[in-house]
Amino acid sequence: MRGASVDVIVDSTNPLTSSRGLAYCSTLATVLRHRMGPPMKLTISIEMEEGKIFGGVYEVIIGTTDPESLIKYWQRFGYHVGDKGELSEANALQLYGVKSKLQSIRLRHQSADHGLIRLCIWDKPTNNGLQLSPMKIIGNRWEAMLTNSILRLENHTEEAKE
């Protein structure tokens, strides 16, 4: 797929690619860049209200096979279920390079328009994901940390200071 061209249409009627999803496009561009490598052309067409500017992390994407337990976990921090959407196997293959249907659930926090969480439930996951692995990895792991021990998290924080 190196050097491929991908056109992404951001449609305000589709919860997976709504006009609020400007950062989604940035995330998508990062995923595609890693999948395809340079050179890559990414065309993004966005419907937005005039004068509206987005900043900061829009949403963090978490893959899961158990959305119910993650929804309960994030509800403890004030999140609630928002938009839901699905991608067909063909569309997921085009966007993510994964031949699997995708169900997506956005978790909102009060009336915030950024700092959201998107749960992605793949019909055929490609691997087990990061799970409760150590946080010493490259990437955005600190954005959404699921832990079974607050002391484990504190230990990683202390190590990061060193």
Short mmCIF file of the C-alpha atoms (twelve columns), coordinates in Angstrom:
data_MODEL
# 
_entry.id   MODEL 
# 
loop_
_atom_site.group_PDB 
_atom_site.id 
_atom_site.type_symbol 
_atom_site.label_atom_id 
_atom_site.label_alt_id 
_atom_site.label_comp_id 
_atom_site.label_asym_id 
_atom_site.label_seq_id 
_atom_site.Cartn_x 
_atom_site.Cartn_y 
_atom_site.Cartn_z 
_atom_site.pdbx_PDB_model_num 
ATOM 1   C CA . MET A 1   0.000   0.000  0.000  1 
ATOM 2   C CA . ARG A 2   2.994   2.359  0.002  1 
ATOM 3   C CA . GLY A 3   2.352   5.589  -1.841 1 
ATOM 4   C CA . ALA A 4   -1.405  5.043  -1.941 1 
ATOM 5   C CA . SER A 5   -3.872  7.898  -2.062 1 
ATOM 6   C CA . VAL A 6   -6.802  7.943  0.344  1 
ATOM 7   C CA . ASP A 7   -9.745  10.319 0.287  1 
ATOM 8   C CA . VAL A 8   -11.653 10.732 3.543  1 
ATOM 9   C CA . ILE A 9   -15.003 12.466 3.495  1 
ATOM 10  C CA . VAL A 10  -16.043 13.817 6.874  1 
ATOM 11  C CA . ASP A 11  -19.822 13.845 6.967  1 
ATOM 12  C CA . SER A 12  -21.752 15.550 9.769  1 
ATOM 13  C CA . THR A 13  -24.521 12.937 9.505  1 
ATOM 14  C CA . ASN A 14  -22.193 10.003 10.243 1 
ATOM 15  C CA . PRO A 15  -21.171 9.633  13.915 1 
ATOM 16  C CA . LEU A 16  -17.911 7.950  12.874 1 
ATOM 17  C CA . THR A 17  -16.829 10.959 10.822 1 
ATOM 18  C CA . SER A 18  -18.860 13.891 12.128 1 
ATOM 19  C CA . SER A 19  -17.798 17.515 11.734 1 
ATOM 20  C CA . ARG A 20  -16.699 17.380 15.370 1 
ATOM 21  C CA . GLY A 21  -14.247 14.720 14.261 1 
ATOM 22  C CA . LEU A 22  -11.486 17.003 13.013 1 
ATOM 23  C CA . ALA A 23  -9.038  15.357 15.401 1 
ATOM 24  C CA . TYR A 24  -10.417 12.008 14.256 1 
ATOM 25  C CA . CYS A 25  -9.011  12.918 10.848 1 
ATOM 26  C CA . SER A 26  -5.661  13.677 12.431 1 
ATOM 27  C CA . THR A 27  -5.733  10.293 14.170 1 
ATOM 28  C CA . LEU A 28  -6.772  8.648  10.933 1 
ATOM 29  C CA . ALA A 29  -3.918  10.354 9.093  1 
ATOM 30  C CA . THR A 30  -1.466  8.994  11.675 1 
ATOM 31  C CA . VAL A 31  -2.866  5.460  11.342 1 
ATOM 32  C CA . LEU A 32  -2.736  5.644  7.560  1 
ATOM 33  C CA . ARG A 33  0.781   7.089  7.572  1 
ATOM 34  C CA . HIS A 34  1.981   4.118  9.651  1 
ATOM 35  C CA . ARG A 35  0.103   1.643  7.448  1 
ATOM 36  C CA . MET A 36  1.106   3.085  4.087  1 
ATOM 37  C CA . GLY A 37  4.245   5.023  4.801  1 
ATOM 38  C CA . PRO A 38  5.310   8.085  2.853  1 
ATOM 39  C CA . PRO A 39  4.636   9.389  0.317  1 
ATOM 40  C CA . MET A 40  0.945   9.574  1.070  1 
ATOM 41  C CA . LYS A 41  -1.806  11.908 -0.052 1 
ATOM 42  C CA . LEU A 42  -4.687  12.340 2.371  1 
ATOM 43  C CA . THR A 43  -7.580  14.473 1.210  1 
ATOM 44  C CA . ILE A 44  -9.983  15.483 3.955  1 
ATOM 45  C CA . SER A 45  -13.226 17.264 3.250  1 
ATOM 46  C CA . ILE A 46  -14.860 18.713 6.375  1 
ATOM 47  C CA . GLU A 47  -18.219 20.348 7.016  1 
ATOM 48  C CA . MET A 48  -17.731 22.869 9.831  1 
ATOM 49  C CA . GLU A 49  -19.482 25.869 11.212 1 
ATOM 50  C CA . GLU A 50  -17.717 29.021 10.099 1 
ATOM 51  C CA . GLY A 51  -15.331 30.360 12.717 1 
ATOM 52  C CA . LYS A 52  -15.295 27.124 14.743 1 
ATOM 53  C CA . ILE A 53  -11.785 26.114 15.817 1 
ATOM 54  C CA . PHE A 54  -10.752 22.843 17.421 1 
ATOM 55  C CA . GLY A 55  -7.764  22.384 19.691 1 
ATOM 56  C CA . GLY A 56  -6.323  19.759 21.992 1 
ATOM 57  C CA . VAL A 57  -6.962  16.036 21.971 1 
ATOM 58  C CA . TYR A 58  -10.421 15.435 20.541 1 
ATOM 59  C CA . GLU A 59  -10.715 11.789 21.500 1 
ATOM 60  C CA . VAL A 60  -8.689  8.781  22.520 1 
ATOM 61  C CA . ILE A 61  -9.418  5.549  20.675 1 
ATOM 62  C CA . ILE A 62  -9.429  2.308  22.673 1 
ATOM 63  C CA . GLY A 63  -9.882  -1.097 21.035 1 
ATOM 64  C CA . THR A 64  -11.841 -3.618 23.090 1 
ATOM 65  C CA . THR A 65  -13.684 -6.914 22.910 1 
ATOM 66  C CA . ASP A 66  -15.664 -6.085 26.060 1 
ATOM 67  C CA . PRO A 67  -17.276 -2.654 25.649 1 
ATOM 68  C CA . GLU A 68  -19.712 -3.127 28.548 1 
ATOM 69  C CA . SER A 69  -16.980 -3.352 31.187 1 
ATOM 70  C CA . LEU A 70  -15.118 -0.347 29.729 1 
ATOM 71  C CA . ILE A 71  -18.313 1.706  29.629 1 
ATOM 72  C CA . LYS A 72  -18.877 0.917  33.321 1 
ATOM 73  C CA . TYR A 73  -15.238 1.774  34.084 1 
ATOM 74  C CA . TRP A 74  -15.381 5.188  32.339 1 
ATOM 75  C CA . GLN A 75  -18.804 5.983  33.821 1 
ATOM 76  C CA . ARG A 76  -17.035 6.138  37.197 1 
ATOM 77  C CA . PHE A 77  -15.187 9.177  35.839 1 
ATOM 78  C CA . GLY A 78  -18.330 10.918 34.559 1 
ATOM 79  C CA . TYR A 79  -18.406 9.637  30.958 1 
ATOM 80  C CA . HIS A 80  -21.627 8.528  29.266 1 
ATOM 81  C CA . VAL A 81  -22.458 6.794  25.992 1 
ATOM 82  C CA . GLY A 82  -22.840 9.201  23.083 1 
ATOM 83  C CA . ASP A 83  -22.813 8.527  19.345 1 
ATOM 84  C CA . LYS A 84  -22.582 4.990  17.996 1 
ATOM 85  C CA . GLY A 85  -21.659 3.898  14.507 1 
ATOM 86  C CA . GLU A 86  -20.495 0.999  12.397 1 
ATOM 87  C CA . LEU A 87  -18.190 0.419  9.452  1 
ATOM 88  C CA . SER A 88  -18.578 -2.464 7.047  1 
ATOM 89  C CA . GLU A 89  -15.684 -4.832 6.496  1 
ATOM 90  C CA . ALA A 90  -14.924 -3.128 3.163  1 
ATOM 91  C CA . ASN A 91  -14.912 0.393  4.656  1 
ATOM 92  C CA . ALA A 92  -12.778 -0.683 7.632  1 
ATOM 93  C CA . LEU A 93  -10.324 -2.282 5.218  1 
ATOM 94  C CA . GLN A 94  -10.127 0.945  3.216  1 
ATOM 95  C CA . LEU A 95  -9.731  3.221  6.252  1 
ATOM 96  C CA . TYR A 96  -7.678  1.100  8.651  1 
ATOM 97  C CA . GLY A 97  -6.266  -1.733 6.554  1 
ATOM 98  C CA . VAL A 98  -8.123  -4.269 8.715  1 
ATOM 99  C CA . LYS A 99  -10.568 -6.691 7.090  1 
ATOM 100 C CA . SER A 100 -13.113 -6.654 9.908  1 
ATOM 101 C CA . LYS A 101 -16.408 -4.973 10.700 1 
ATOM 102 C CA . LEU A 102 -16.085 -2.196 13.256 1 
ATOM 103 C CA . GLN A 103 -18.556 -0.960 15.849 1 
ATOM 104 C CA . SER A 104 -17.709 2.373  17.457 1 
ATOM 105 C CA . ILE A 105 -19.040 3.932  20.662 1 
ATOM 106 C CA . ARG A 106 -18.135 7.485  21.627 1 
ATOM 107 C CA . LEU A 107 -18.053 8.229  25.348 1 
ATOM 108 C CA . ARG A 108 -18.804 11.846 26.186 1 
ATOM 109 C CA . HIS A 109 -17.944 13.729 29.355 1 
ATOM 110 C CA . GLN A 110 -20.615 16.178 30.518 1 
ATOM 111 C CA . SER A 111 -20.914 18.802 27.749 1 
ATOM 112 C CA . ALA A 112 -17.259 18.650 26.635 1 
ATOM 113 C CA . ASP A 113 -16.568 18.784 22.898 1 
ATOM 114 C CA . HIS A 114 -13.058 17.270 23.227 1 
ATOM 115 C CA . GLY A 115 -11.224 14.920 25.580 1 
ATOM 116 C CA . LEU A 116 -13.658 12.192 24.570 1 
ATOM 117 C CA . ILE A 117 -13.140 8.446  24.347 1 
ATOM 118 C CA . ARG A 118 -14.024 6.222  21.402 1 
ATOM 119 C CA . LEU A 119 -14.368 2.485  21.989 1 
ATOM 120 C CA . CYS A 120 -13.708 0.399  18.872 1 
ATOM 121 C CA . ILE A 121 -15.045 -3.139 18.805 1 
ATOM 122 C CA . TRP A 122 -13.562 -5.134 15.926 1 
ATOM 123 C CA . ASP A 123 -15.428 -8.195 14.628 1 
ATOM 124 C CA . LYS A 124 -12.034 -9.883 14.010 1 
ATOM 125 C CA . PRO A 125 -9.317  -8.223 16.140 1 
ATOM 126 C CA . THR A 126 -5.803  -8.538 14.699 1 
ATOM 127 C CA . ASN A 127 -4.125  -9.031 18.105 1 
ATOM 128 C CA . ASN A 128 -4.687  -8.778 21.862 1 
ATOM 129 C CA . GLY A 129 -3.760  -5.086 22.097 1 
ATOM 130 C CA . LEU A 130 -1.802  -3.513 24.935 1 
ATOM 131 C CA . GLN A 131 -4.092  -4.703 27.757 1 
ATOM 132 C CA . LEU A 132 -2.424  -4.119 31.142 1 
ATOM 133 C CA . SER A 133 1.092   -3.991 29.701 1 
ATOM 134 C CA . PRO A 134 3.765   -1.706 31.159 1 
ATOM 135 C CA . MET A 135 3.499   1.913  30.095 1 
ATOM 136 C CA . LYS A 136 7.098   2.056  28.832 1 
ATOM 137 C CA . ILE A 137 6.119   1.978  25.177 1 
ATOM 138 C CA . ILE A 138 6.144   4.429  22.301 1 
ATOM 139 C CA . GLY A 139 2.797   6.071  21.637 1 
ATOM 140 C CA . ASN A 140 -0.112  7.743  23.322 1 
ATOM 141 C CA . ARG A 141 -0.523  5.144  26.081 1 
ATOM 142 C CA . TRP A 142 -0.841  7.775  28.834 1 
ATOM 143 C CA . GLU A 143 -4.034  9.218  27.341 1 
ATOM 144 C CA . ALA A 144 -6.232  6.414  28.647 1 
ATOM 145 C CA . MET A 145 -4.752  4.106  31.225 1 
ATOM 146 C CA . LEU A 146 -6.705  1.156  32.524 1 
ATOM 147 C CA . THR A 147 -5.139  -0.276 35.645 1 
ATOM 148 C CA . ASN A 148 -5.995  -2.910 38.187 1 
ATOM 149 C CA . SER A 149 -3.703  -1.298 40.790 1 
ATOM 150 C CA . ILE A 150 -3.231  2.392  41.559 1 
ATOM 151 C CA . LEU A 151 0.163   1.529  43.106 1 
ATOM 152 C CA . ARG A 152 1.304   0.109  39.772 1 
ATOM 153 C CA . LEU A 153 0.410   3.407  38.140 1 
ATOM 154 C CA . GLU A 154 2.277   5.336  40.838 1 
ATOM 155 C CA . ASN A 155 5.379   3.183  40.284 1 
ATOM 156 C CA . HIS A 156 5.345   3.974  36.556 1 
ATOM 157 C CA . THR A 157 4.941   7.674  37.340 1 
ATOM 158 C CA . GLU A 158 7.948   7.618  39.672 1 
ATOM 159 C CA . GLU A 159 10.051  5.795  37.058 1 
ATOM 160 C CA . ALA A 160 9.063   8.341  34.415 1 
ATOM 161 C CA . LYS A 161 10.348  11.171 36.639 1 
ATOM 162 C CA . GLU A 162 13.834  9.599  36.712 1 
# 
